[in-house]
Amino acid sequence: MKFFMTEAWAQSSQPTIGTDVDFWLTLIIFSAFFLIYYVLVIRPRLSRHKERFKMIASLGKGDEIITNGGLLGKVIQMGDSFLLLELADGIEIKVEKNAVSRTVPKGTIKGL
């Protein structure tokens, strides 16, 4: 019956040497994972957030923008948190500043 069950060996009650090394090795591995995650995920997201904030802060009257909903229009009035967009002649809508997806070069609306 021995080949069906392995014999259990009793463990000694003395602490093993190297538990300090295991702790530091684990700490170094977790630190390396966090560093890789920071470089690959967090840092690019922060830089995109800064660029978007600069773009929204630099908006002015006459700029042509695209909203998150896909509307293309020209800024005709600026408020603290809203923009008045002209989509076509006589068609104006109010849009929140945070809904601006990107700016497009001037003359894009006439080119369409």
The first five atom37 places (N, CA, C, CB, O) and aatype in JSON, in Angstrom:
{
  "aatype": [12, 11, 13, 13, 12, 16, 6, 0, 17, 0, 5, 15, 15, 5, 14, 16, 9, 7, 16, 3, 19, 3, 13, 17, 10, 16, 10, 9, 9, 13, 15, 0, 13, 13, 10, 9, 18, 18, 19, 10, 19, 9, 1, 14, 1, 10, 15, 1, 8, 11, 6, 1, 13, 11, 12, 9, 0, 15, 10, 7, 11, 7, 3, 6, 9, 9, 16, 2, 7, 7, 10, 10, 7, 11, 19, 9, 5, 12, 7, 3, 15, 13, 10, 10, 10, 6, 10, 0, 3, 7, 9, 6, 9, 11, 19, 6, 11, 2, 0, 19, 15, 1, 16, 19, 14, 11, 7, 16, 9, 11, 7, 10],
  "atom_mask": [
    [1, 1, 1, 1, 1],
    [1, 1, 1, 1, 1],
    [1, 1, 1, 1, 1],
    [1, 1, 1, 1, 1],
    [1, 1, 1, 1, 1],
    [1, 1, 1, 1, 1],
    [1, 1, 1, 1, 1],
    [1, 1, 1, 1, 1],
    [1, 1, 1, 1, 1],
    [1, 1, 1, 1, 1],
    [1, 1, 1, 1, 1],
    [1, 1, 1, 1, 1],
    [1, 1, 1, 1, 1],
    [1, 1, 1, 1, 1],
    [1, 1, 1, 1, 1],
    [1, 1, 1, 1, 1],
    [1, 1, 1, 1, 1],
    [1, 1, 1, 0, 1],
    [1, 1, 1, 1, 1],
    [1, 1, 1, 1, 1],
    [1, 1, 1, 1, 1],
    [1, 1, 1, 1, 1],
    [1, 1, 1, 1, 1],
    [1, 1, 1, 1, 1],
    [1, 1, 1, 1, 1],
    [1, 1, 1, 1, 1],
    [1, 1, 1, 1, 1],
    [1, 1, 1, 1, 1],
    [1, 1, 1, 1, 1],
    [1, 1, 1, 1, 1],
    [1, 1, 1, 1, 1],
    [1, 1, 1, 1, 1],
    [1, 1, 1, 1, 1],
    [1, 1, 1, 1, 1],
    [1, 1, 1, 1, 1],
    [1, 1, 1, 1, 1],
    [1, 1, 1, 1, 1],
    [1, 1, 1, 1, 1],
    [1, 1, 1, 1, 1],
    [1, 1, 1, 1, 1],
    [1, 1, 1, 1, 1],
    [1, 1, 1, 1, 1],
    [1, 1, 1, 1, 1],
    [1, 1, 1, 1, 1],
    [1, 1, 1, 1, 1],
    [1, 1, 1, 1, 1],
    [1, 1, 1, 1, 1],
    [1, 1, 1, 1, 1],
    [1, 1, 1, 1, 1],
    [1, 1, 1, 1, 1],
    [1, 1, 1, 1, 1],
    [1, 1, 1, 1, 1],
    [1, 1, 1, 1, 1],
    [1, 1, 1, 1, 1],
    [1, 1, 1, 1, 1],
    [1, 1, 1, 1, 1],
    [1, 1, 1, 1, 1],
    [1, 1, 1, 1, 1],
    [1, 1, 1, 1, 1],
    [1, 1, 1, 0, 1],
    [1, 1, 1, 1, 1],
    [1, 1, 1, 0, 1],
    [1, 1, 1, 1, 1],
    [1, 1, 1, 1, 1],
    [1, 1, 1, 1, 1],
    [1, 1, 1, 1, 1],
    [1, 1, 1, 1, 1],
    [1, 1, 1, 1, 1],
    [1, 1, 1, 0, 1],
    [1, 1, 1, 0, 1],
    [1, 1, 1, 1, 1],
    [1, 1, 1, 1, 1],
    [1, 1, 1, 0, 1],
    [1, 1, 1, 1, 1],
    [1, 1, 1, 1, 1],
    [1, 1, 1, 1, 1],
    [1, 1, 1, 1, 1],
    [1, 1, 1, 1, 1],
    [1, 1, 1, 0, 1],
    [1, 1, 1, 1, 1],
    [1, 1, 1, 1, 1],
    [1, 1, 1, 1, 1],
    [1, 1, 1, 1, 1],
    [1, 1, 1, 1, 1],
    [1, 1, 1, 1, 1],
    [1, 1, 1, 1, 1],
    [1, 1, 1, 1, 1],
    [1, 1, 1, 1, 1],
    [1, 1, 1, 1, 1],
    [1, 1, 1, 0, 1],
    [1, 1, 1, 1, 1],
    [1, 1, 1, 1, 1],
    [1, 1, 1, 1, 1],
    [1, 1, 1, 1, 1],
    [1, 1, 1, 1, 1],
    [1, 1, 1, 1, 1],
    [1, 1, 1, 1, 1],
    [1, 1, 1, 1, 1],
    [1, 1, 1, 1, 1],
    [1, 1, 1, 1, 1],
    [1, 1, 1, 1, 1],
    [1, 1, 1, 1, 1],
    [1, 1, 1, 1, 1],
    [1, 1, 1, 1, 1],
    [1, 1, 1, 1, 1],
    [1, 1, 1, 1, 1],
    [1, 1, 1, 0, 1],
    [1, 1, 1, 1, 1],
    [1, 1, 1, 1, 1],
    [1, 1, 1, 1, 1],
    [1, 1, 1, 0, 1],
    [1, 1, 1, 1, 1]
  ],
  "atom_positions": [
    [[0.8, -1.2, 0.0], [0.0, 0.0, 0.0], [0.84, 1.27, 0.0], [-0.91, -0.01, 1.18], [0.3, 2.37, -0.13]],
    [[2.15, 1.15, 0.14], [2.98, 2.34, 0.22], [2.99, 3.13, -1.08], [4.39, 1.95, 0.58], [3.15, 4.35, -1.04]],
    [[2.83, 2.49, -2.22], [2.92, 3.28, -3.43], [1.64, 4.07, -3.69], [3.23, 2.38, -4.61], [1.64, 4.93, -4.58]],
    [[0.55, 3.82, -2.95], [-0.64, 4.65, -3.05], [-0.56, 5.89, -2.17], [-1.87, 3.85, -2.68], [-1.14, 6.93, -2.5]],
    [[0.16, 5.81, -1.06], [0.29, 6.94, -0.13], [1.77, 7.18, 0.15], [-0.48, 6.67, 1.19], [2.55, 6.25, 0.36]],
    [[2.12, 8.46, 0.15], [3.49, 8.79, 0.5], [3.58, 8.95, 2.01], [3.97, 10.08, -0.22], [2.6, 9.29, 2.67]],
    [[4.73, 8.72, 2.53], [4.92, 8.85, 3.97], [5.02, 10.32, 4.33], [6.17, 8.08, 4.44], [5.68, 11.08, 3.62]],
    [[4.4, 10.72, 5.42], [4.44, 12.1, 5.9], [5.67, 12.27, 6.78], [3.14, 12.48, 6.68], [5.92, 11.47, 7.68]],
    [[6.41, 13.28, 6.5], [7.6, 13.57, 7.29], [7.26, 14.71, 8.24], [8.82, 13.93, 6.38], [6.69, 15.72, 7.82]],
    [[7.6, 14.58, 9.45], [7.33, 15.61, 10.46], [8.28, 16.78, 10.22], [7.49, 15.05, 11.91], [9.46, 16.59, 9.9]],
    [[7.75, 17.98, 10.39], [8.58, 19.16, 10.21], [9.17, 19.56, 11.55], [7.77, 20.34, 9.6], [8.57, 19.35, 12.61]],
    [[10.34, 20.14, 11.5], [10.98, 20.56, 12.73], [10.32, 21.86, 13.22], [12.51, 20.76, 12.52], [9.75, 22.6, 12.43]],
    [[10.39, 22.11, 14.49], [9.76, 23.29, 15.07], [10.69, 24.51, 15.01], [9.36, 23.02, 16.51], [10.29, 25.6, 15.41]],
    [[11.9, 24.33, 14.54], [12.83, 25.44, 14.44], [12.52, 26.27, 13.18], [14.29, 24.93, 14.41], [12.19, 25.72, 12.13]],
    [[12.63, 27.59, 13.31], [12.36, 28.42, 12.12], [13.41, 28.18, 11.05], [12.31, 29.92, 12.49], [14.58, 27.93, 11.36]],
    [[12.99, 28.26, 9.81], [13.93, 28.02, 8.73], [14.75, 29.27, 8.46], [13.19, 27.59, 7.45], [14.3, 30.39, 8.7]],
    [[15.92, 29.08, 7.98], [16.81, 30.19, 7.65], [16.37, 30.76, 6.31], [18.3, 29.73, 7.6], [16.04, 30.01, 5.39]],
    [[16.35, 32.08, 6.19], [16.03, 32.69, 4.92], [14.64, 33.3, 4.85], [0.0, 0.0, 0.0], [14.23, 33.74, 3.77]],
    [[13.9, 33.36, 5.94], [12.58, 33.98, 5.9], [12.7, 35.47, 5.65], [11.82, 33.73, 7.21], [11.81, 36.06, 5.02]],
    [[13.76, 36.09, 6.11], [14.01, 37.51, 5.84], [14.25, 37.73, 4.34], [15.23, 38.01, 6.65], [13.79, 38.71, 3.77]],
    [[14.97, 36.82, 3.74], [15.25, 36.91, 2.31], [13.96, 36.77, 1.51], [16.27, 35.83, 1.88], [13.75, 37.49, 0.53]],
    [[13.09, 35.86, 1.92], [11.82, 35.69, 1.23], [10.97, 36.96, 1.3], [11.05, 34.51, 1.84], [10.34, 37.34, 0.32]],
    [[10.96, 37.62, 2.46], [10.2, 38.86, 2.61], [10.72, 39.93, 1.66], [10.27, 39.37, 4.06], [9.94, 40.57, 0.95]],
    [[12.03, 40.13, 1.63], [12.6, 41.17, 0.77], [12.44, 40.85, -0.7], [14.07, 41.37, 1.1], [12.21, 41.75, -1.52]],
    [[12.55, 39.58, -1.05], [12.35, 39.18, -2.44], [10.9, 39.43, -2.88], [12.71, 37.69, -2.63], [10.66, 39.92, -3.98]],
    [[9.94, 39.11, -2.02], [8.53, 39.38, -2.3], [8.29, 40.87, -2.44], [7.63, 38.79, -1.2], [7.57, 41.3, -3.35]],
    [[8.87, 41.65, -1.57], [8.71, 43.1, -1.62], [9.29, 43.67, -2.91], [9.39, 43.76, -0.41], [8.7, 44.56, -3.52]],
    [[10.43, 43.17, -3.33], [11.06, 43.64, -4.58], [10.2, 43.26, -5.78], [12.49, 43.05, -4.73], [10.05, 44.05, -6.71]],
    [[9.64, 42.06, -5.77], [8.8, 41.63, -6.9], [7.54, 42.48, -6.99], [8.42, 40.14, -6.75], [7.18, 42.92, -8.08]],
    [[6.87, 42.73, -5.86], [5.67, 43.58, -5.88], [6.01, 45.01, -6.3], [4.99, 43.58, -4.51], [5.24, 45.65, -7.01]],
    [[7.15, 45.51, -5.86], [7.58, 46.85, -6.26], [7.84, 46.92, -7.76], [8.83, 47.27, -5.49], [7.49, 47.9, -8.41]],
    [[8.45, 45.87, -8.3], [8.71, 45.84, -9.74], [7.4, 45.81, -10.52], [9.58, 44.62, -10.11], [7.28, 46.49, -11.54]],
    [[6.42, 45.02, -10.07], [5.12, 44.99, -10.74], [4.44, 46.34, -10.69], [4.22, 43.94, -10.11], [3.88, 46.79, -11.69]],
    [[4.49, 47.01, -9.54], [3.88, 48.34, -9.43], [4.59, 49.33, -10.34], [3.93, 48.83, -7.97], [3.93, 50.15, -10.99]],
    [[5.89, 49.27, -10.41], [6.65, 50.18, -11.28], [6.28, 49.96, -12.75], [8.16, 49.98, -11.08], [6.09, 50.93, -13.48]],
    [[6.19, 48.72, -13.17], [5.8, 48.42, -14.55], [4.38, 48.91, -14.81], [5.91, 46.9, -14.83], [4.12, 49.48, -15.87]],
    [[3.46, 48.69, -13.88], [2.07, 49.15, -14.03], [2.03, 50.68, -14.11], [1.2, 48.65, -12.84], [1.29, 51.23, -14.92]],
    [[2.83, 51.35, -13.28], [2.86, 52.81, -13.31], [3.36, 53.32, -14.65], [3.75, 53.35, -12.18], [2.77, 54.24, -15.23]],
    [[4.43, 52.74, -15.16], [5.01, 53.22, -16.42], [4.1, 52.91, -17.61], [6.39, 52.58, -16.64], [4.0, 53.73, -18.52]],
    [[3.46, 51.76, -17.61], [2.66, 51.36, -18.77], [1.21, 51.85, -18.73], [2.66, 49.87, -18.88], [0.6, 52.01, -19.78]],
    [[0.64, 52.1, -17.53], [-0.77, 52.44, -17.44], [-1.02, 53.82, -16.85], [-1.49, 51.41, -16.62], [-1.67, 54.66, -17.48]],
    [[-0.51, 54.08, -15.67], [-0.87, 55.3, -14.95], [-0.26, 56.53, -15.59], [-0.41, 55.21, -13.5], [-0.96, 57.52, -15.8]],
    [[1.02, 56.5, -15.92], [1.7, 57.68, -16.46], [1.13, 58.14, -17.81], [3.17, 57.39, -16.62], [0.91, 59.34, -17.98]],
    [[0.87, 57.23, -18.77], [0.27, 57.69, -20.03], [-1.13, 58.28, -19.82], [0.2, 56.54, -21.02], [-1.5, 59.24, -20.49]],
    [[-1.9, 57.71, -18.9], [-3.23, 58.23, -18.63], [-3.16, 59.63, -18.04], [-3.99, 57.3, -17.69], [-3.97, 60.49, -18.4]],
    [[-2.22, 59.87, -17.15], [-2.06, 61.21, -16.57], [-1.64, 62.23, -17.63], [-1.03, 61.18, -15.44], [-2.11, 63.37, -17.62]],
    [[-0.77, 61.83, -18.54], [-0.34, 62.77, -19.58], [-1.48, 63.07, -20.55], [0.87, 62.21, -20.36], [-1.61, 64.21, -21.0]],
    [[-2.32, 62.07, -20.88], [-3.49, 62.33, -21.73], [-4.47, 63.25, -21.03], [-4.19, 61.02, -22.12], [-5.08, 64.12, -21.66]],
    [[-4.63, 63.08, -19.72], [-5.53, 63.93, -18.94], [-5.04, 65.38, -18.95], [-5.65, 63.41, -17.49], [-5.84, 66.3, -19.09]],
    [[-3.74, 65.58, -18.79], [-3.17, 66.93, -18.81], [-3.37, 67.58, -20.19], [-1.68, 66.89, -18.45], [-3.73, 68.76, -20.27]],
    [[-3.14, 66.83, -21.26], [-3.32, 67.36, -22.62], [-4.77, 67.75, -22.86], [-2.87, 66.34, -23.66], [-5.04, 68.78, -23.46]],
    [[-5.7, 66.92, -22.4], [-7.13, 67.22, -22.57], [-7.51, 68.47, -21.78], [-7.99, 66.03, -22.12], [-8.27, 69.31, -22.27]],
    [[-7.0, 68.6, -20.57], [-7.29, 69.77, -19.75], [-6.76, 71.04, -20.42], [-6.68, 69.6, -18.34], [-7.44, 72.07, -20.43]],
    [[-5.55, 70.97, -20.99], [-4.99, 72.12, -21.7], [-5.83, 72.47, -22.92], [-3.55, 71.84, -22.12], [-6.05, 73.65, -23.21]],
    [[-6.29, 71.45, -23.65], [-7.1, 71.68, -24.84], [-8.41, 72.37, -24.47], [-7.38, 70.35, -25.57], [-8.83, 73.31, -25.15]],
    [[-9.07, 71.92, -23.42], [-10.33, 72.53, -23.01], [-10.1, 73.94, -22.5], [-11.0, 71.68, -21.93], [-10.92, 74.83, -22.76]],
    [[-9.0, 74.17, -21.78], [-8.71, 75.51, -21.27], [-8.35, 76.48, -22.39], [-7.57, 75.44, -20.26], [-8.56, 77.68, -22.25]],
    [[-7.82, 75.98, -23.5], [-7.4, 76.86, -24.59], [-8.5, 77.12, -25.62], [-6.21, 76.28, -25.27], [-8.26, 77.83, -26.59]],
    [[-9.68, 76.57, -25.42], [-10.77, 76.8, -26.36], [-11.16, 78.27, -26.38], [-12.0, 75.94, -26.01], [-11.14, 78.95, -25.35]],
    [[-11.49, 78.75, -27.55], [-11.9, 80.14, -27.69], [-12.98, 80.29, -28.74], [0.0, 0.0, 0.0], [-13.34, 79.34, -29.44]],
    [[-13.49, 81.48, -28.84], [-14.54, 81.77, -29.81], [-13.99, 81.58, -31.22], [-15.09, 83.21, -29.62], [-12.9, 82.08, -31.53]],
    [[-14.73, 80.87, -32.05], [-14.31, 80.63, -33.43], [-13.62, 79.3, -33.65], [0.0, 0.0, 0.0], [-13.4, 78.91, -34.8]],
    [[-13.27, 78.59, -32.58], [-12.64, 77.27, -32.72], [-13.67, 76.25, -33.2], [-12.01, 76.81, -31.38], [-14.84, 76.33, -32.84]],
    [[-13.24, 75.32, -34.0], [-14.1, 74.25, -34.48], [-13.76, 72.99, -33.7], [-13.94, 74.03, -36.02], [-12.6, 72.61, -33.57]],
    [[-14.81, 72.34, -33.18], [-14.62, 71.19, -32.3], [-15.52, 70.04, -32.7], [-14.88, 71.58, -30.84], [-16.48, 70.21, -33.45]],
    [[-15.18, 68.87, -32.17], [-16.03, 67.69, -32.27], [-16.36, 67.28, -30.84], [-15.33, 66.52, -33.08], [-15.47, 67.18, -30.0]],
    [[-17.64, 67.03, -30.57], [-18.06, 66.62, -29.24], [-17.96, 65.1, -29.1], [-19.49, 67.1, -28.95], [-17.71, 64.39, -30.07]],
    [[-18.17, 64.63, -27.87], [-18.16, 63.18, -27.63], [-19.28, 62.48, -28.39], [-18.29, 62.89, -26.14], [-19.16, 61.3, -28.71]],
    [[-20.35, 63.19, -28.67], [-21.46, 62.61, -29.41], [-21.27, 62.63, -30.91], [0.0, 0.0, 0.0], [-22.1, 62.11, -31.65]],
    [[-20.17, 63.24, -31.38], [-19.87, 63.26, -32.8], [-20.36, 64.51, -33.53], [0.0, 0.0, 0.0], [-20.33, 64.55, -34.75]],
    [[-20.82, 65.52, -32.79], [-21.29, 66.75, -33.42], [-20.1, 67.64, -33.76], [-22.28, 67.49, -32.5], [-19.19, 67.81, -32.94]],
    [[-20.12, 68.19, -34.96], [-19.06, 69.09, -35.42], [-19.64, 70.5, -35.44], [-18.51, 68.67, -36.83], [-20.67, 70.74, -36.07]],
    [[-18.99, 71.42, -34.76], [-19.51, 72.77, -34.72], [-18.46, 73.8, -34.4], [0.0, 0.0, 0.0], [-17.31, 73.48, -34.08]],
    [[-18.88, 75.07, -34.51], [-17.99, 76.2, -34.24], [-18.43, 76.85, -32.93], [-18.01, 77.23, -35.41], [-19.62, 77.08, -32.72]],
    [[-17.48, 77.16, -32.06], [-17.77, 77.81, -30.79], [-18.13, 79.26, -31.07], [-16.57, 77.71, -29.8], [-17.35, 79.99, -31.68]],
    [[-19.33, 79.68, -30.62], [-19.71, 81.08, -30.83], [-19.83, 81.84, -29.52], [-21.03, 81.16, -31.58], [-19.84, 83.07, -29.51]],
    [[-19.92, 81.11, -28.4], [-19.97, 81.77, -27.1], [-19.41, 80.83, -26.05], [-21.41, 82.21, -26.75], [-19.66, 79.63, -26.09]],
    [[-18.65, 81.4, -25.1], [-18.03, 80.6, -24.04], [-18.61, 81.01, -22.69], [-16.49, 80.76, -24.05], [-18.78, 82.19, -22.41]],
    [[-18.92, 80.01, -21.87], [-19.33, 80.26, -20.5], [-18.34, 79.59, -19.56], [0.0, 0.0, 0.0], [-17.29, 79.1, -19.98]],
    [[-18.7, 79.56, -18.27], [-17.82, 78.91, -17.3], [-17.75, 77.4, -17.52], [-18.29, 79.21, -15.89], [-16.68, 76.81, -17.49]],
    [[-18.92, 76.79, -17.74], [-18.92, 75.34, -17.91], [-19.64, 74.88, -19.18], [-19.55, 74.69, -16.71], [-19.71, 73.69, -19.46]],
    [[-20.19, 75.83, -19.95], [-20.9, 75.47, -21.18], [-20.38, 76.27, -22.36], [-22.4, 75.7, -21.02], [-19.84, 77.36, -22.21]],
    [[-20.56, 75.69, -23.55], [-20.22, 76.34, -24.81], [-21.48, 76.45, -25.65], [-19.11, 75.55, -25.57], [-22.37, 75.6, -25.55]],
    [[-21.57, 77.48, -26.46], [-22.64, 77.58, -27.43], [-22.03, 77.26, -28.78], [-23.32, 79.0, -27.42], [-21.14, 77.97, -29.26]],
    [[-22.52, 76.18, -29.39], [-21.98, 75.72, -30.67], [-22.95, 76.04, -31.8], [-21.7, 74.2, -30.62], [-24.17, 75.96, -31.64]],
    [[-22.38, 76.42, -32.92], [-23.17, 76.6, -34.12], [-22.88, 75.4, -35.02], [-22.83, 77.96, -34.84], [-21.77, 75.24, -35.53]],
    [[-23.9, 74.56, -35.2], [-23.74, 73.36, -36.02], [-23.9, 73.68, -37.5], [-24.74, 72.29, -35.6], [-23.17, 73.16, -38.34]],
    [[-24.86, 74.53, -37.82], [-25.12, 74.98, -39.19], [-25.7, 76.4, -39.06], [-26.1, 74.0, -39.97], [-25.87, 76.89, -37.95]],
    [[-26.0, 77.04, -40.17], [-26.57, 78.39, -40.12], [-27.89, 78.37, -39.36], [-26.77, 78.96, -41.54], [-28.84, 77.71, -39.78]],
    [[-27.94, 79.08, -38.24], [-29.16, 79.18, -37.46], [-29.4, 78.05, -36.48], [0.0, 0.0, 0.0], [-30.38, 78.09, -35.74]],
    [[-28.55, 77.03, -36.45], [-28.72, 75.91, -35.51], [-27.63, 76.0, -34.46], [-28.67, 74.53, -36.26], [-26.45, 75.77, -34.73]],
    [[-28.07, 76.33, -33.24], [-27.13, 76.49, -32.12], [-27.55, 75.58, -30.98], [-27.08, 77.96, -31.65], [-28.73, 75.4, -30.71]],
    [[-26.57, 75.0, -30.32], [-26.84, 74.16, -29.14], [-25.85, 74.51, -28.04], [-26.74, 72.65, -29.5], [-24.76, 75.0, -28.3]],
    [[-26.27, 74.23, -26.8], [-25.37, 74.39, -25.66], [-24.78, 73.03, -25.33], [-26.11, 74.99, -24.42], [-25.49, 72.02, -25.27]],
    [[-23.48, 73.02, -25.13], [-22.76, 71.78, -24.83], [-21.85, 72.04, -23.63], [-21.92, 71.29, -26.08], [-21.27, 73.11, -23.5]],
    [[-21.74, 71.06, -22.76], [-20.84, 71.17, -21.63], [-19.39, 71.11, -22.13], [-21.11, 70.06, -20.59], [-19.09, 70.4, -23.08]],
    [[-18.51, 71.86, -21.48], [-17.1, 71.89, -21.92], [-16.46, 70.5, -21.87], [-16.29, 72.86, -21.05], [-15.64, 70.17, -22.72]],
    [[-16.84, 69.71, -20.89], [-16.25, 68.38, -20.77], [-16.69, 67.44, -21.88], [-16.61, 67.78, -19.43], [-16.11, 66.36, -22.04]],
    [[-17.71, 67.83, -22.66], [-18.18, 66.99, -23.75], [-17.35, 67.19, -25.02], [-19.64, 67.27, -24.04], [-17.59, 66.53, -26.03]],
    [[-16.39, 68.1, -24.98], [-15.53, 68.34, -26.15], [-14.54, 67.2, -26.27], [-14.79, 69.7, -26.04], [-13.79, 66.91, -25.34]],
    [[-14.55, 66.56, -27.43], [-13.65, 65.43, -27.66], [-12.31, 65.91, -28.21], [-14.29, 64.43, -28.63], [-11.25, 65.51, -27.71]],
    [[-12.36, 66.76, -29.23], [-11.11, 67.26, -29.83], [-11.41, 68.49, -30.66], [-10.44, 66.17, -30.7], [-12.55, 68.78, -31.0]],
    [[-10.36, 69.2, -30.97], [-10.48, 70.35, -31.86], [-10.05, 69.92, -33.26], [-9.63, 71.55, -31.36], [-9.25, 69.0, -33.43]],
    [[-10.59, 70.61, -34.24], [-10.22, 70.33, -35.63], [-9.72, 71.62, -36.25], [-11.44, 69.75, -36.44], [-10.04, 72.7, -35.76]],
    [[-8.93, 71.54, -37.32], [-8.42, 72.75, -37.96], [-9.55, 73.62, -38.48], [-7.47, 72.38, -39.1], [-10.6, 73.13, -38.9]],
    [[-9.33, 74.93, -38.45], [-10.34, 75.86, -38.93], [-10.56, 75.64, -40.42], [-9.93, 77.33, -38.64], [-9.62, 75.42, -41.18]],
    [[-11.83, 75.72, -40.82], [-12.19, 75.49, -42.2], [-12.67, 74.08, -42.46], [0.0, 0.0, 0.0], [-13.06, 73.75, -43.58]],
    [[-12.66, 73.25, -41.45], [-13.1, 71.86, -41.63], [-14.6, 71.81, -41.93], [-12.78, 71.03, -40.37], [-15.05, 70.99, -42.74]],
    [[-15.36, 72.66, -41.28], [-16.82, 72.65, -41.48], [-17.16, 73.04, -42.92], [-17.52, 73.63, -40.48], [-18.03, 72.43, -43.54]],
    [[-16.48, 74.04, -43.45], [-16.76, 74.46, -44.83], [-16.28, 73.42, -45.83], [-16.09, 75.8, -45.11], [-16.83, 73.34, -46.93]],
    [[-15.29, 72.65, -45.5], [-14.76, 71.62, -46.38], [-15.68, 70.42, -46.54], [0.0, 0.0, 0.0], [-15.55, 69.64, -47.48]],
    [[-16.62, 70.28, -45.6], [-17.54, 69.14, -45.69], [-18.67, 69.54, -46.54], [-18.04, 68.69, -44.31], [-19.58, 68.74, -46.76]]
  ]
}
